[in-house]
Amino acid sequence: MPQRPSLSLLSSALAYGAVRVATLLLRLMGLERASAFMGWAWRTAAPWTKRHPRALSQLEAALPDTDAAERQRIAKHMWDGLGRTFAEGLLLDRLMAAPERISVTSALLAAELADPSNTPNGVIYVSLHAGNWEALGVPLAHAGAEVAGLYQSVQNPFLEADLLKRRQALYRAGMISKGSDAMKRIISILKSGRAIAMLGDQRQAHKGVPIQFFGHTAPTSPLPARLALKTGARLVMARCKPVGPVRFEIDLVELTLAPSGDLDDDVFALTQAIQSQLEAWIRERPHEWMWAHRRWSRETLTARGA
């Protein structure tokens, strides 16, 4: 008698089925309507979840001059943006097919980076959860750049396979899951003159560098800084700004640091420079950043009176 699938496998299959149904419905709507609908859905439902109070608390800690009404407005706009990004991620192939929706304001730097002769040690792109961060890869892919994406794998094997399939055209150098062999693969890609893209705005509780972020100590991964300093790769900050319905502008800023001779000190200084750039961008457009992600420890915010 054939064995029945385990409960976890069955639940994974059901979750994958739900995503497939949602994707089909969104495809029937079209890219702009799907984005708007999912933005409305998240903006309506998410304030009732436990992540909403966390977003408000972190907003108050980071931007103490805002009042309660302004923080609510920022948080609801954030949920709208995350919902839109979710829908656009499910329809990533349509976004890839419409590169005219995404422009790069730093055109000269983008063109320079697209030429492999200018990047013999590779490029490290560091972005943040703002706007549609996945849209950052569209102009790079269309320019012929070979970029690998560093990501956190999901436990659901069906969703994991689907995630990788959707992003094949975006990340021509592959997707690298955080894990034991990730560092080896990243260094190999950089040594071949290709690029790696990662998000740099998340909290790393273990082995994180104690960086100042909005005036609070935030444990932060030193990975992009350490990679850049050890390999000689070019370190480029990137952000995505929504400028219309499913339309975006990409900003690129290259960071450099003259080595002091002390690698640990340099890693700390460059990691701080990365976070300072991210903070500056978030202050410009606070309604677009993912405040619901725990960036600071409860103890840090409590100690600061937040």
C-alpha angles and dihedrals in degrees: 000000000000115000120248116241115260119262091249091052091048092049089048090052091049092050090049090049091053091052091049091051091048090049092052092050092048091049089055089054095052127235101288097041092045091051093048093046095050090045089055092046094052093042089054101042106030097068086068093058127090091249092067095069088048090054091050092048093051091045090054091049095047099037105029093167092068119093126226094264092052092049090052090050093050092047094050091049088050091054090049090054094047091051090051091049090051092054093043090050091056089050095042093133090062091049089050089052092055107053090158087076090069125058130182115224092194092061097157093051091045091053091048092051092048090063109084091208088069094051108048090151095042133246130272113206114197119191140164140230096269132114109349101325091186090062088067090079097053099079090041091053092047090050088057096250116155106224129172120207122222110212145160110253120231122233094230104090093203093051090044092055091046092050092052093046093051092053101045094101092044098051104041092175091054138252120287118205116212106256148098098314098035095099093051092052093046093052091047091053093048093047089055090057095252128123140254124205124203142160115248105184101082129104118252108198096185122055091354123149113244099241128173111245119173089342095305130100109254122184104231136184112254091200101110093045094045092047093050093049096045099042102031091236117158112255114217127180115213135189135179120220121194108226100170142342103329090339124123146181121213122213120198125193123178118216123205134180129193105229114246095199093254108094096195092052091047092049090052093048094047092045089053090049090053093051092044089056091049090049092051091052093047092050089054093052109014094163091067101055124093100249091168092075112092102248098164131038119254089241093056094050092044091051090052092050096250 
